[in-house]
Amino acid sequence: MTALLFHYGNVYADCSEWSYYEYNGGVNAVGTMTEATPGHKLLWGTDGTVPEIFTGSAITSCKMLADALQRRVDTGSLPKKLMIPLAERILYKNAEKLYGMSIDA
């Protein structure tokens, strides 16, 4: 299961079901979330019971995020220069800040 989380203040919303949508529907859902929520409030996460679930979720969700952000660039709702920084924030930088950790450690 893959989750894209967003929060406002102390309110968190778990959008974990998006990885189970039909692929393009999932890409649309991710695109909508990235448009509706400030980039510094989005987190990516996954859970599962076996390594194959983690790996499959990571690969699928990263591809869906890339496709969603590319669609936003193509439609002009996201400047191309912000695509990679936004993806980095969602995939790991926001979690680093929230939990006070770094992947460089």
Backbone as CSV, one residue per row, in Angstrom:
resi,resn,N_x,N_y,N_z,CA_x,CA_y,CA_z,C_x,C_y,C_z
1,MET,0.851,-1.164,0.000,0.000,0.000,0.000,0.905,1.238,0.000
2,THR,0.560,2.197,-0.784,1.318,3.431,-0.862,0.461,4.560,-0.342
3,ALA,1.087,5.494,0.305,0.321,6.612,0.850,0.923,7.931,0.409
4,LEU,0.077,8.861,0.122,0.494,10.239,-0.067,-0.272,11.005,0.994
5,LEU,0.458,11.590,1.919,-0.156,12.242,3.061,-0.070,13.744,2.912
6,PHE,-1.075,14.435,3.391,-0.972,15.874,3.468,-1.571,16.341,4.770
7,HIS,-1.094,17.480,5.249,-1.592,17.963,6.528,-1.706,19.473,6.530
8,TYR,-2.656,19.938,7.281,-2.838,21.355,7.559,-2.877,21.472,9.071
9,GLY,-1.874,22.103,9.654,-1.822,22.182,11.109,-1.707,20.788,11.682
10,ASN,-2.661,20.391,12.501,-2.646,19.067,13.115,-3.552,18.073,12.400
11,VAL,-4.054,18.417,11.233,-4.959,17.543,10.499,-4.191,16.839,9.384
12,TYR,-4.207,15.516,9.399,-3.535,14.720,8.376,-4.573,13.948,7.577
13,ALA,-4.366,13.823,6.303,-5.245,13.008,5.469,-4.399,11.941,4.791
14,ASP,-4.789,10.721,4.921,-4.086,9.582,4.321,-4.795,9.223,3.026
15,CYS,-4.098,9.367,1.924,-4.659,9.044,0.615,-4.085,7.719,0.133
16,SER,-4.064,6.731,1.012,-3.362,5.484,0.729,-4.010,4.644,-0.363
17,GLU,-5.261,4.857,-0.641,-5.917,4.020,-1.639,-5.510,4.348,-3.068
18,TRP,-4.794,5.440,-3.302,-4.501,5.816,-4.680,-3.649,4.820,-5.425
19,SER,-2.856,4.015,-4.742,-2.038,3.039,-5.468,-2.889,1.903,-6.032
20,TYR,-4.125,1.765,-5.581,-4.987,0.709,-6.065,-5.895,1.157,-7.204
21,TYR,-5.895,2.436,-7.508,-6.701,2.934,-8.630,-6.121,2.393,-9.934
22,GLU,-6.915,2.434,-10.943,-6.397,2.226,-12.285,-5.283,3.253,-12.482
23,TYR,-4.205,2.902,-13.184,-2.992,3.724,-13.204,-3.266,5.187,-13.536
24,ASN,-3.970,5.465,-14.631,-4.212,6.863,-14.996,-5.081,7.575,-13.970
25,GLY,-6.001,6.860,-13.359,-6.794,7.436,-12.287,-5.922,7.802,-11.101
26,GLY,-4.940,6.954,-10.820,-3.992,7.248,-9.741,-3.139,8.461,-10.054
27,VAL,-2.701,8.556,-11.303,-1.920,9.722,-11.726,-2.773,10.983,-11.591
28,ASN,-4.035,10.900,-11.984,-4.926,12.051,-11.829,-5.093,12.428,-10.369
29,ALA,-5.247,11.435,-9.495,-5.407,11.697,-8.066,-4.161,12.371,-7.493
30,VAL,-2.997,11.889,-7.881,-1.747,12.490,-7.396,-1.610,13.912,-7.927
31,GLY,-1.935,14.117,-9.190,-1.877,15.468,-9.758,-2.786,16.423,-9.010
32,THR,-3.990,15.966,-8.704,-4.938,16.799,-7.965,-4.408,17.129,-6.578
33,MET,-3.839,16.137,-5.902,-3.288,16.386,-4.566,-2.138,17.379,-4.606
34,THR,-1.299,17.283,-5.646,-0.166,18.214,-5.716,-0.620,19.619,-6.088
35,GLU,-1.768,19.733,-6.733,-2.316,21.056,-7.040,-3.031,21.654,-5.831
36,ALA,-3.709,20.822,-5.059,-4.561,21.297,-3.966,-3.810,21.515,-2.655
37,THR,-2.633,20.937,-2.525,-1.898,20.976,-1.266,-0.515,21.573,-1.491
38,PRO,-0.086,22.488,-0.618,1.273,23.035,-0.765,2.326,21.923,-0.729
39,GLY,3.338,22.043,-1.559,4.363,21.016,-1.676,5.087,20.687,-0.394
40,HIS,5.180,21.652,0.512,5.883,21.377,1.771,5.025,20.587,2.759
41,LYS,3.794,20.248,2.376,2.906,19.498,3.261,2.587,18.094,2.739
42,LEU,3.262,17.645,1.707,3.015,16.319,1.137,4.139,15.364,1.520
43,LEU,3.765,14.158,1.923,4.727,13.117,2.276,4.374,11.834,1.537
44,TRP,5.378,11.096,1.155,5.164,9.795,0.535,5.550,8.733,1.545
45,GLY,4.826,7.638,1.542,5.166,6.522,2.410,4.565,5.243,1.872
46,THR,5.041,4.116,2.365,4.512,2.827,1.952,4.584,1.863,3.121
47,ASP,3.751,0.872,3.096,3.843,-0.193,4.086,3.515,-1.505,3.396
48,GLY,3.853,-2.562,4.038,3.618,-3.886,3.479,4.232,-4.913,4.391
49,THR,4.108,-6.156,4.006,4.630,-7.225,4.851,5.808,-7.965,4.226
50,VAL,6.054,-7.719,2.954,7.164,-8.399,2.281,7.921,-7.399,1.414
51,PRO,9.203,-7.627,1.178,9.993,-6.690,0.373,9.412,-6.421,-1.003
52,GLU,8.767,-7.402,-1.600,8.200,-7.216,-2.930,7.114,-6.138,-2.931
53,ILE,6.342,-6.062,-1.853,5.297,-5.040,-1.742,5.939,-3.659,-1.647
54,PHE,6.963,-3.521,-0.806,7.660,-2.240,-0.680,8.250,-1.816,-2.019
55,THR,8.918,-2.748,-2.672,9.574,-2.436,-3.946,8.553,-2.065,-5.015
56,GLY,7.514,-2.858,-5.153,6.483,-2.561,-6.147,5.793,-1.235,-5.877
57,SER,5.497,-0.957,-4.611,4.867,0.310,-4.260,5.780,1.486,-4.562
58,ALA,7.059,1.346,-4.238,8.008,2.430,-4.491,8.133,2.710,-5.988
59,ILE,8.276,1.675,-6.771,8.429,1.846,-8.224,7.165,2.462,-8.823
60,THR,6.007,1.897,-8.481,4.745,2.388,-9.048,4.455,3.814,-8.616
61,SER,4.610,4.108,-7.333,4.265,5.442,-6.855,5.227,6.499,-7.376
62,CYS,6.504,6.181,-7.502,7.451,7.151,-8.077,7.107,7.434,-9.535
63,LYS,6.741,6.397,-10.271,6.339,6.584,-11.671,5.060,7.409,-11.758
64,MET,4.094,7.129,-10.882,2.846,7.889,-10.879,3.104,9.355,-10.535
65,LEU,3.960,9.606,-9.552,4.295,10.984,-9.192,4.976,11.685,-10.360
66,ALA,5.921,11.015,-11.005,6.608,11.602,-12.158,5.618,11.924,-13.277
67,ASP,4.717,11.002,-13.561,3.725,11.238,-14.614,2.777,12.378,-14.245
68,ALA,2.354,12.422,-12.985,1.443,13.483,-12.536,2.115,14.857,-12.644
69,LEU,3.358,14.940,-12.208,4.059,16.229,-12.277,4.355,16.617,-13.722
70,GLN,4.657,15.643,-14.580,4.887,15.948,-15.991,3.608,16.462,-16.647
71,ARG,2.478,15.877,-16.297,1.201,16.383,-16.832,0.971,17.832,-16.406
72,ARG,1.319,18.137,-15.166,1.152,19.516,-14.685,2.072,20.463,-15.446
73,VAL,3.292,20.027,-15.722,4.209,20.847,-16.525,3.636,21.030,-17.925
74,ASP,3.150,19.952,-18.527,2.604,20.009,-19.880,1.390,20.936,-19.991
75,THR,0.580,21.010,-18.929,-0.599,21.874,-18.953,-0.300,23.289,-18.465
76,GLY,0.921,23.518,-18.008,1.311,24.846,-17.556,0.954,25.170,-16.116
77,SER,0.471,24.189,-15.353,0.121,24.462,-13.958,1.299,24.308,-13.003
78,LEU,2.440,23.851,-13.528,3.653,23.726,-12.725,4.848,24.107,-13.597
79,PRO,5.630,25.093,-13.167,6.834,25.427,-13.946,7.809,24.249,-13.966
80,LYS,8.411,23.995,-15.121,9.318,22.856,-15.277,10.449,22.887,-14.251
81,LYS,10.936,24.081,-13.917,12.056,24.180,-12.980,11.673,23.744,-11.560
82,LEU,10.375,23.643,-11.276,9.921,23.223,-9.942,9.560,21.747,-9.861
83,MET,9.580,21.048,-10.990,9.161,19.649,-11.021,10.052,18.761,-10.143
84,ILE,11.344,18.794,-10.344,12.265,17.950,-9.570,12.285,18.365,-8.096
85,PRO,12.390,19.671,-7.778,12.355,20.043,-6.358,11.068,19.605,-5.652
86,LEU,9.920,19.671,-6.339,8.667,19.235,-5.726,8.676,17.726,-5.495
87,ALA,9.146,16.980,-6.459,9.230,15.520,-6.301,10.151,15.159,-5.134
88,GLU,11.288,15.827,-5.016,12.211,15.568,-3.910,11.568,15.871,-2.564
89,ARG,10.824,16.968,-2.498,10.141,17.321,-1.246,9.149,16.236,-0.857
90,ILE,8.344,15.796,-1.820,7.322,14.792,-1.534,7.952,13.455,-1.159
91,LEU,8.969,13.043,-1.894,9.540,11.715,-1.697,10.407,11.587,-0.451
92,TYR,11.139,12.662,-0.054,11.976,12.490,1.130,12.288,13.752,1.922
93,LYS,12.373,14.906,1.298,12.814,16.093,2.032,11.830,16.537,3.112
94,ASN,10.532,16.447,2.844,9.554,16.820,3.864,9.626,15.879,5.068
95,ALA,9.830,14.600,4.812,9.955,13.633,5.910,11.221,13.910,6.717
96,GLU,12.313,14.243,6.037,13.544,14.600,6.756,13.289,15.749,7.723
97,LYS,12.615,16.769,7.240,12.346,17.937,8.065,11.378,17.595,9.202
98,LEU,10.297,16.883,8.879,9.292,16.544,9.878,9.873,15.694,10.998
99,TYR,10.698,14.727,10.651,11.236,13.785,11.648,12.633,14.167,12.128
100,GLY,13.199,15.269,11.636,14.502,15.720,12.092,15.616,14.747,11.746
101,MET,15.586,14.226,10.546,16.609,13.275,10.131,17.098,13.624,8.736
102,SER,18.140,12.946,8.295,18.682,13.214,6.973,19.157,11.918,6.350
103,ILE,18.974,11.789,5.026,19.482,10.595,4.354,20.989,10.687,4.162
104,ASP,21.559,11.879,4.418,23.002,12.050,4.293,23.747,11.557,5.527
105,ALA,23.031,11.231,6.588,23.662,10.832,7.858,24.302,9.478,7.750
